[in-house]
Amino acid sequence: MADKELKESPTDSSDECSDQEPSYIFYRDRPEWNDIVPVELHEGPFPVVAIAYSDRFKDIFNYFRAIVLKNEISERAFQLTSDALELNPANYTVWQYRRTVLKGLEKNIQKELSFVRTIIEDHPKNYQVWHHRRVLVEWSGDPSSELRLTEIVLAQDAKNYHAWQHRQWVLETFKLFDHELEFVERLLEDDIRNNSAWNQRYFVVKQTSGFTEDIINRELTFTVNSIKIVCNNESAWNYLRGILSHCPTGLNGHPIVEELCQFLDYNKSEAPFYFSFLVDRMEEMMQSDPLKREVLLPKADQVLQLLATKMDPIRREYWLFLSRYLNSQFAN
């Protein structure tokens, strides 16, 4: 497929389309299209960057513009959109018109889903094709293939935003959350740093059980165990903060979190994310108890200087900025 795309790219200036694909017949040479006057693209007399479209590309899109102007709903118009999408699967107008023709002809939705899946396999980060699939699922009311499809796509690229977006829409719309936490945990077993999987875990908890005391304890335990395995994992630390934002004790006081800090201190952890977490804990304490500021502010500043000079010098300016900010807020 990649070779075909290379041959048929909009920027392909070759005029030897018939040599590349002997079976292709230009629309202008097809008797059944004699009644259509093709509409050429006019980019003005002095286009800034003139694109060298191939003859096939110009032929197909000239006829596509013509049928759009006629608002033609027909089998030949439907096939024309297939040819246009083969050359440019990211063209919003073609997808939109294809949906109009699909509805007008009452085409088989399952066949269209198969067509879309083929394009997704070749272009998994094409927004337009994912949007088209979502519309088809809305029309059919049948999400039975969607979780498996996104699972396959995510197995190839675990951070494909479009696949995650589609999966979340399916889960929320059709209430298919029953086994989603198990799916997320499998992803995290494969890659404990998969920030997309951590984000999905938060999404599932929020959309299902919510953050009750029992759920908070469960999620804190899960996250703390993960951090103990890989302490320098920003995704897990961000998730920990997210869960603690629903905890009445905040960043301080929860026994599971206190045990984690003791564990990391005992093992002399030098993970920048842990030290950043310590600074935030001290800031929270200084906000809630002004009497602690005199003791905690120098400690927080010491940690920030350590981050800036030794642990995380690539973000030196940020840590120094935070030091100035805390001093401006809490210094007497």
N, C-alpha and C positions, 0 to 999 in steps of 0.2 A: 504493500500500500504506500509505503514511504516513497518508493521509486515512482509510482504513479503520480503522487502529489508533486514530486519534484518536476515531472514532465508537464503537469497541467497547472502549475502555479500561475496566478494572475500576472506575475512579472516575467513569465516565460515568453521570450520574444521570438521563439521558433515558429516558422510558418509550415513546418513539416508534420502537422498533426496527423495527416493521413498515413504517414510512414510509421508513426508511433502507435496508432491504433487503427488498423486497417478496417475494422468493423464500423468505425464512427462515420456517420453521414451528417454533414452540416445541415442545420435546420433550413437554411436558405435553399438547399437542394432537395428537400423533402416535399413531394407533391401535396401531402395533407396539410402543409403549412403555407400553401400559396396564397391563401386569403389574408394572411397577416403581413403587415408592413413593419419590418423591424425598426426599432427606435434606438438610434445610436446615442452613446454618451457624449455629451458636449462639455468639455472642461474649460471652455473659453478660448480666445485666440492665443493667449500666452500662458499656458499652464506652468505653474512654478516647478512642479516635478511631474512630468508626463510619464505615466506608467506604461510599460511596453507589454500590453496584454497580448496573449496568444490569439490566433485567429479563432480557435475554438471558443475561448473565453468570450471574445467579443460577439461571436455568433449566438451563443446561448443567452447571454445577458441582453443583447439587443432584442431578442424575441421575448425574453422574460419581461422587459419593460413594456413591450407592446401588449402582452396579455393582461398585465396589471392595469394598464390604462383602459382596457376593454372590460376589466373585471370578469374575465372569462373563468367559468367553473367547469372544467372538463377533464377527462382522463389525460388528454395530451398536455394540458396545463400542469397536471399533477406530475407527470413524467418529466416535464421540463424543470420543475423545481428540484427533482432528484438529480438531474444533470447539473443544475446550478450549484447545488449543495456539495456535489462531488468536487467541484472546483473551488468553492469557497464556503466551507461549512460554518463559518462565523458570520454569515450575512443575515442580519436580523430581518430585513425586509423579505427575504426568500422564505425564512421560517414562518413569519407571520402570514404570508400569502398561502403557504402550504397548509396552515391550519384552517384558513378560510375554505380552501378547496376540499380538505378532509371532511369538514362539516357539511359543505354543500353536496358532496357526493356520498356522504354517509359511509366513508371507508372503514375497513376493519381496523379497529384500534390495536388489536394484538399484533397484526402485521406491521403496523407503524411503530409499535414499541420495539419490535425486532430490528427494524430499520434503524431506529435511533440507537439501539444498543451497539450496533455495528460501528456507528460513527463515534460513539463514546469510547469504544475500545481503541480507536485510532486517534481520537482527540479528547482525552479525558479532562482537559482543562479548558474546554470550550463552553463558555457560559450559555450561549444560545441553545446548544443541544440539550443541556441539562434543564433549561427553562421549558423547552418543548416537551421533554419527557414529563415534567411536573404537570403541565397542562393536560397531557394525555391521561395521566393517572387521575387527575381531577375529573376528567370526562368519564372515565370508566368506573371510577370508584374502587378500583382493584389495585391494592398496593402489594400484592403477594410476591412480586419479583424484586421489589425495590431494595429491601435490606440485603438480599443476597448479592444484587448487582453492586451496591456500594461497598459491600465487604470485599468483593473481587477487585474493585478499583483501588480500594484502600490497601489491599495486600501488595499492590504494585507501588503505591505512593501513599504512605500512611498519613500524609499531611495535605492531601488534595482538598482544598477548601470547598470546591463545588460539590464533591461527593459528600463531604460532611454536612454541608448546607442542605442538600437533598435528603440525606438520611434524617437529619433533625426535623425537617418538615414532615416527612413520612411518619416518624415516631409520634410527633405531637398531633398531627391531623387525624391519624387512625388509631392512636392509643396503643402502640405496639411495643411498650416498654418492658414487657415481662422478662426478656433475657438480655437486655441491653447492658446491664452492669457486668454480666458474664463476658460479653463481647469486649467491653472496655478492659476488663482485667486481663484477657488474653493478649490484647494489644500491649498493655503495660508489662506483661511478662516478656514479651518479645523485645520491647524497647521502653525501659523505665523512664526515659527522658522524653517520651512522645507527648509534647505539650497539647496536641490536638486530642489525644485520648484523655488527658487530665481534664481538658475543657469539656469533653463529652460527659465525663463522669459527673462534673458539677451540674451540667444541663439535665442529666437524668434525675439526679437527686432533687433538684429544684422543681422539676416537672411532675415528680411522683410523690415521694414521701414528704418532701419539705425538710426543714432543718429542725426537727424535734430534738429533745435532749438525747434520746437513744441514737438517733441518726448522727448527731454531732459526735458522740463518743465513738461510734463505729467508723466514721470517716477520719477522725483524728487518729485512731488506732491504725487504720490502713495507711495513712499518710506518714505517720511517725515510723512505722515499720519500713516504709519505702525509703525514707530519709536515712535511716540507720544503715541501709544497704548501700545507697549512693548519696552521701551527704551533700555533695556539690551539684545538686540537681535543682535548677531554678524552677522548673515546672512544679515539682513537689512543694517547694517553699511557697510558691504563689498559691497553690491549692490550699496549703495550711492556713495562709492568711485569709483566703476566701471563706473557709469553714469557720475560722475564729471570728469573722465579722458577724456571724449569727450567734455567737456565744456570749452570754451575759458577762462573763469574766473578761472578755476582750483577749488581748495577747498575753495577759498575766493571770496566773492563778489556777488555770485548769490543770488538774493533776497529770494528765497525759502529756501536756506540753512541758510542765515543770520537770517531769521525768526525762523527757527528751533533752532538755537543756543540761540537766545533770549528767546524762550519758555522754553528751558531746563535750562537756567540760572535762569529764573524767578521762576521755580519750584524746584530749588536747586537740580538738578539731580546729582547723584553720580555714574552713570553708567560708568564703566571703559572704555567701547567702545567710549563713548562721550569724555572722557578726552584724550584718545589716539588720537581721531580725532582732538581735539584742538591742541595737540602737532604737528601733521602733518600740520595743518593750519599755525602754527607759523613757522615751518621749511620752508614751502613754501614762506612765507612772508620774512623770513630772506635771502633766496636765491635770491629773486627778488629785494629786497631793503636793501642793507648793512647798511643803516642808522638806520634801525629798530632793528638791532641785539643787541645793548646795552640794550634796553628795553625788547625785547622779549626773549632773551636767559635765563635770570634769571627766567622769568615766566614759560618757557618751563621746565626748570630744577626743579622748584618747583612742577609742575604738575607731572613730572616723579618720583620725590621722594615720592609724595603722592600715586601714583600708586604702587610703590615698597613697601611701608610700610603699607598702609591702605586698598586701594581699590582692589588691585590685587597682594597680596604678593606671590601667587603661581608662578607668573612669575617675581619675584623680580629681578633675574639676568638679564633678558631681558631689563627691564626698566632702570636698572643701566647701562647696556651696551649702551643703546640709549642715556642716559644722557652723558656718556663719549664721545660718537660719536659726538653729537651736540656741545659739548664744543670744541672738536678737530677741528670742521669745522668752527665754528663761533666766538669763543673767540678771542679777540684782542691779 
